[in-house]
Amino acid sequence: MRILLIEDDSVLGQAVRDEIAGLGHSVDWVTRLGQAGDAMRVAVYDLVLLDLMLPDGRGIAFLKALRGRGEVTPVIILTALDQVSDRIEGLNAGADDYIVKPFDLAELSARINSVARRYVGNPNPIITLGPLDIDLAARAITDAGRSVTLTAREWVLLEAFLQRPGQLLSKAQLEDRLYSFDQSVESNAIEAHVSRLRKKLGAWVIETERGLGYRLGRP
């Protein structure tokens, strides 16, 4: 997934960015609501992590504005505001989850995965694809009973295809999933990841539409 992190605390922001980047997601980290608005005008995000108290305004107002214009991108609030009234206000404003600081990074990762599954219409994390049993929550795959290990980026790429079965995904769309603004992308990076997935899961798992992109295959 491509995730927008809006957090002005440099220590926490770096820790959160490193945690979710380590899972293979691309992360754009900004420290102001104005920067967040600019980022959302030029990129499509799968998830927003939103602090409520920022130097140039309150995250609640930003969230209400998002929902007011019909933006459905899932939002998880990360905040030190721990009163029940604060939680109610955040959820009523359109947040999908609310996490109080300080929080465990592993819990944040689990919450991110849970929200992502809800938004792709797959609350059940187990997917069967031909001989493959894919556990999205545990990030585990078995191929006819044999365990298969994927890297973090290979997982994110596979999830992109599983979320849009039958849909053609361009190279640019896949790069957006894997890389943030500040990362350089080698010209053959997507091809290399696709090749490794085919070797591990089967040549059929990803189909190529020459010059157009890739889609999830069937055995």
C-alpha positions in Angstrom: 0.0 0.0 0.0 0.9 3.6 -0.4 0.5 5.4 3.0 0.4 9.0 3.9 1.8 9.7 7.4 0.8 13.1 8.9 2.8 13.4 12.2 5.0 16.4 13.4 6.8 14.5 16.2 10.2 13.6 14.5 11.0 10.6 16.7 7.6 9.0 16.5 7.3 9.8 12.8 10.5 8.2 11.9 9.7 5.1 14.0 6.3 4.7 12.4 7.7 5.3 8.9 10.4 2.7 9.4 8.0 0.2 10.8 5.5 0.3 7.9 8.2 0.7 5.3 9.8 -2.4 6.7 6.6 -4.2 5.9 7.1 -3.3 2.3 4.6 -0.4 2.1 5.6 3.0 0.6 5.3 5.9 3.0 5.2 9.6 2.4 5.7 11.4 5.7 4.7 15.1 6.2 4.6 17.2 9.3 1.9 19.8 8.3 -1.7 19.6 7.1 -0.9 21.9 4.3 1.8 19.5 3.1 -0.7 16.6 3.4 -3.2 18.4 1.2 -0.6 19.0 -1.4 0.5 15.3 -1.3 -3.1 14.1 -1.7 -3.6 16.3 -4.8 -0.8 14.6 -6.7 -0.8 11.0 -5.4 -3.4 8.3 -4.6 -3.1 6.8 -1.2 -4.5 3.6 0.2 -4.4 4.8 3.8 -3.8 8.0 5.8 -2.3 8.0 9.4 -3.4 11.2 10.9 -2.2 13.0 14.1 -4.8 15.4 15.6 -2.6 18.2 16.9 -0.5 19.7 14.2 1.4 23.0 14.0 -1.0 24.4 11.3 -4.3 23.1 12.6 -6.3 20.2 14.0 -6.5 16.9 12.3 -10.2 16.6 12.9 -10.9 19.6 10.6 -8.7 18.0 7.9 -10.6 14.7 8.2 -14.0 16.4 8.1 -12.9 18.3 5.0 -11.8 15.0 3.3 -15.1 13.3 4.0 -17.0 16.4 3.1 -15.7 16.2 -0.5 -16.4 12.5 -0.8 -12.9 11.2 -0.2 -13.2 7.6 1.0 -9.5 6.9 1.7 -9.3 5.0 5.0 -7.9 7.1 7.9 -6.4 5.9 11.2 -6.0 8.6 13.8 -2.8 8.5 15.9 -3.1 10.8 18.9 -2.3 11.5 22.5 -5.9 12.6 23.1 -7.3 9.7 25.1 -10.7 10.9 26.4 -13.8 9.0 25.3 -15.2 12.2 23.9 -12.1 12.6 21.7 -12.5 9.0 20.3 -16.2 9.6 19.6 -15.4 12.9 17.8 -12.7 11.3 15.7 -14.9 8.3 14.7 -17.9 10.5 14.0 -15.7 12.7 11.8 -15.0 9.7 9.6 -12.0 7.9 11.0 -11.8 4.1 10.5 -9.7 3.5 13.6 -8.3 5.5 16.6 -5.0 4.6 18.3 -3.8 6.4 21.5 -0.2 7.3 21.9 2.0 5.7 23.1 1.3 2.6 21.1 3.1 -0.6 20.2 4.3 -0.5 16.5 3.2 -4.2 16.1 -0.3 -3.2 17.1 -0.2 -0.4 14.5 0.8 -2.8 11.8 -2.1 -5.1 12.8 -4.6 -2.2 12.7 -3.3 -1.2 9.3 -3.8 -4.7 7.9 -7.3 -4.9 9.4 -8.4 -1.6 7.9 -6.9 -2.6 4.5 -8.8 -5.9 4.5 -12.1 -4.1 5.3 -11.7 -1.7 2.4 -11.0 -4.4 -0.2 -14.1 -6.3 0.8 -12.2 -9.2 2.3 -12.6 -9.3 6.1 -11.5 -13.0 5.9 -7.7 -12.9 5.6 -7.5 -16.4 4.0 -7.6 -16.5 0.2 -7.4 -19.7 -1.9 -5.9 -19.2 -5.4 -5.5 -22.5 -7.2 -3.0 -24.6 -5.1 -2.1 -21.5 -3.0 -3.5 -20.8 0.4 -2.7 -17.2 1.3 -3.1 -15.8 4.8 -3.1 -12.1 4.5 -3.1 -11.4 8.3 -0.2 -13.7 9.0 1.5 -13.1 5.7 1.9 -16.8 5.1 1.5 -18.8 1.9 1.4 -22.6 1.4 1.6 -24.1 -2.1 -0.1 -27.6 -1.9 1.0 -27.7 1.7 4.5 -26.4 1.1 5.4 -23.1 2.8 6.5 -20.2 0.5 8.4 -17.2 1.8 8.0 -13.8 0.3 9.9 -10.6 0.9 8.0 -7.5 2.2 7.9 -5.9 -1.2 6.8 -9.1 -2.9 3.9 -9.3 -0.4 2.8 -5.7 -1.1 2.9 -6.4 -4.8 0.9 -9.7 -4.5 -1.7 -7.9 -2.3 -2.1 -5.2 -5.0 -3.2 -7.9 -7.4 -5.3 -9.8 -4.9 -7.2 -6.6 -4.1 -8.1 -6.1 -7.8 -8.6 -9.5 -9.3 -8.9 -9.4 -13.1 -8.0 -5.7 -13.2 -5.0 -4.6 -15.3 -2.5 -2.7 -13.2 0.1 -0.5 -15.0 3.7 -0.3 -14.1 3.2 3.2 -12.8 0.4 2.1 -10.5 2.5 -0.7 -9.0 5.5 1.6 -8.5 3.2 3.9 -6.6 2.3 1.0 -4.3 6.0 0.2 -3.6 7.9 3.5 -3.6 7.4 6.8 -1.9 8.3 10.2 -3.3 11.9 10.3 -1.9 12.9 6.8 -3.3 14.6 6.3 -6.6 13.0 3.5 -8.8 15.1 1.4 -11.1 13.6 1.0 -14.5 13.2 -2.8 -14.3 12.2 -2.9 -10.6 8.6 -4.1 -11.2 9.7 -6.6 -13.8 12.2 -8.0 -11.3 9.6 -8.4 -8.5 7.1 -9.9 -10.9 9.7 -12.4 -12.1 10.5 -13.5 -8.5 6.8 -13.9 -7.6 6.3 -16.2 -10.7 9.3 -18.3 -9.7 8.1 -18.7 -6.1 4.3 -19.1 -6.8 4.0 -20.3 -10.4 4.4 -18.7 -13.8 0.6 -18.4 -14.0 0.2 -16.2 -11.0 0.7 -12.9 -12.8 -0.2 -12.3 -16.4 1.5 -9.7 -18.6 -0.3 -7.5 -21.1 2.6 -6.3 -23.2 3.0 -2.5 -23.1 0.0 -2.1 -20.8 0.7 -3.8 -17.4 -0.1 -6.9 -15.3 -3.0 -8.7 -13.8 -3.7 -11.6 -11.4 -3.7 -14.9 -13.2 -5.4 -18.2 -12.8 -3.8 -21.7 -12.7 
